[in-house]
């Protein structure tokens, strides 16, 4: 949870997210080889019973790491941002901070933004309902 842009940038750097200029410098040093991308290993990563996940990348640059910037309390994928450099982290942070909290009846605003490490792979969600010990 980051309350300031400086905190968000600092944490993203800890995760390995780099500045856009650092990527360009590395590309020049490698004589064009840095533009090479790798494809996500699981070909079904963007498919499923509910269709395609259009916001999920199908290939990733070999430069730096990635992070997810999103509201602490949201709905679905609203205001969820996949960031590959610090400039994207900054834009996403500024877009999320100060927005209305989903479901708030008192006009509550997001004072903090959640920054998460990007984990490659398929996400599974399991919903369960229990009452009196019965599932």
PLY file of the C-alpha trace (Angstrom):
ply
format ascii 1.0
element vertex 135
property float x
property float y
property float z
element edge 134
property int vertex1
property int vertex2
end_header
0.00 0.00 0.00
1.55 3.26 -1.12
0.28 6.63 0.06
2.60 8.74 -2.05
4.03 8.64 -5.56
7.56 8.50 -4.10
6.60 5.38 -2.10
5.09 3.79 -5.22
8.16 4.48 -7.38
10.50 3.26 -4.62
8.57 0.00 -4.20
8.31 -0.55 -7.97
12.11 -0.13 -8.17
12.49 -2.74 -5.38
10.43 -5.10 -7.55
12.82 -4.49 -10.44
10.72 -2.11 -12.53
13.07 0.23 -14.39
12.92 3.73 -15.86
12.05 3.90 -19.55
15.41 5.58 -20.27
17.27 2.64 -18.66
15.57 0.29 -21.11
16.61 2.45 -24.08
20.24 2.61 -22.86
20.37 -1.17 -22.51
18.88 -1.60 -25.98
21.70 0.49 -27.45
24.33 -1.48 -25.53
23.05 -4.80 -26.86
23.03 -3.64 -30.51
19.33 -4.25 -31.02
19.12 -7.62 -29.27
17.24 -6.07 -26.33
14.17 -5.56 -28.50
13.76 -9.32 -28.42
10.65 -10.40 -26.57
9.72 -13.75 -25.15
6.30 -15.32 -25.41
4.47 -16.33 -22.27
4.98 -20.07 -21.90
1.34 -21.04 -21.41
-0.45 -20.57 -24.76
-3.82 -20.66 -22.98
-2.97 -17.73 -20.67
-5.49 -15.44 -22.39
-8.23 -17.99 -22.97
-10.85 -19.61 -20.83
-14.54 -20.20 -20.47
-15.17 -16.48 -20.14
-13.19 -15.58 -23.26
-10.03 -13.60 -23.80
-8.33 -11.46 -21.19
-7.37 -8.62 -23.50
-5.43 -6.73 -20.82
-2.99 -9.61 -20.27
0.22 -9.34 -22.31
1.01 -12.19 -24.69
4.71 -11.30 -24.80
7.01 -9.49 -22.41
10.23 -7.58 -22.91
13.35 -9.09 -21.39
14.16 -5.72 -19.80
13.25 -5.12 -16.17
10.37 -6.53 -14.21
6.70 -5.64 -14.10
4.16 -4.63 -11.49
0.44 -4.20 -11.09
-1.03 -0.90 -9.85
-4.62 -0.95 -8.65
-7.07 0.38 -6.07
-7.13 -1.22 -2.63
-10.82 -1.94 -3.03
-12.18 -2.28 -6.54
-14.37 -4.37 -8.75
-13.19 -6.73 -11.46
-10.32 -5.24 -13.41
-11.43 -1.59 -13.09
-8.39 0.67 -12.71
-5.98 -2.29 -12.71
-2.80 -1.34 -14.58
0.01 -3.57 -15.88
3.18 -1.44 -15.71
6.46 -2.23 -17.44
8.32 0.97 -16.52
8.32 3.66 -13.85
6.56 6.20 -16.07
3.58 3.83 -16.37
3.63 3.32 -12.58
3.46 7.09 -12.10
0.54 7.52 -14.53
-1.38 4.59 -13.02
-0.79 5.80 -9.44
-2.06 9.28 -10.31
-5.10 7.80 -12.06
-6.09 5.59 -9.09
-5.27 7.81 -6.08
-8.17 10.01 -5.07
-10.81 8.07 -6.99
-13.98 6.92 -5.25
-13.86 3.64 -3.34
-16.19 1.09 -4.89
-19.31 0.62 -2.80
-18.63 3.56 -0.49
-21.79 5.37 0.56
-19.89 8.12 2.37
-17.83 9.42 -0.55
-14.66 7.66 0.62
-11.64 8.16 -1.68
-8.56 6.00 -2.26
-5.80 7.50 -0.07
-3.47 4.61 -0.87
-2.75 2.61 -4.01
-1.85 -1.07 -4.07
1.35 -2.00 -5.93
1.86 -5.72 -6.52
4.57 -7.84 -8.08
3.48 -9.25 -11.45
3.27 -13.03 -11.35
3.28 -14.75 -14.74
0.70 -17.48 -15.22
-2.98 -18.24 -15.04
-5.01 -16.84 -12.17
-7.63 -19.06 -10.60
-10.38 -17.82 -8.29
-12.45 -20.21 -6.22
-15.68 -18.94 -4.72
-17.20 -20.89 -1.86
-20.25 -20.30 0.31
-20.52 -21.81 3.78
-23.39 -21.77 6.24
-23.50 -23.62 9.55
-20.52 -25.73 8.53
-22.01 -26.78 5.19
-20.33 -25.74 1.97
0 1
1 2
2 3
3 4
4 5
5 6
6 7
7 8
8 9
9 10
10 11
11 12
12 13
13 14
14 15
15 16
16 17
17 18
18 19
19 20
20 21
21 22
22 23
23 24
24 25
25 26
26 27
27 28
28 29
29 30
30 31
31 32
32 33
33 34
34 35
35 36
36 37
37 38
38 39
39 40
40 41
41 42
42 43
43 44
44 45
45 46
46 47
47 48
48 49
49 50
50 51
51 52
52 53
53 54
54 55
55 56
56 57
57 58
58 59
59 60
60 61
61 62
62 63
63 64
64 65
65 66
66 67
67 68
68 69
69 70
70 71
71 72
72 73
73 74
74 75
75 76
76 77
77 78
78 79
79 80
80 81
81 82
82 83
83 84
84 85
85 86
86 87
87 88
88 89
89 90
90 91
91 92
92 93
93 94
94 95
95 96
96 97
97 98
98 99
99 100
100 101
101 102
102 103
103 104
104 105
105 106
106 107
107 108
108 109
109 110
110 111
111 112
112 113
113 114
114 115
115 116
116 117
117 118
118 119
119 120
120 121
121 122
122 123
123 124
124 125
125 126
126 127
127 128
128 129
129 130
130 131
131 132
132 133
133 134
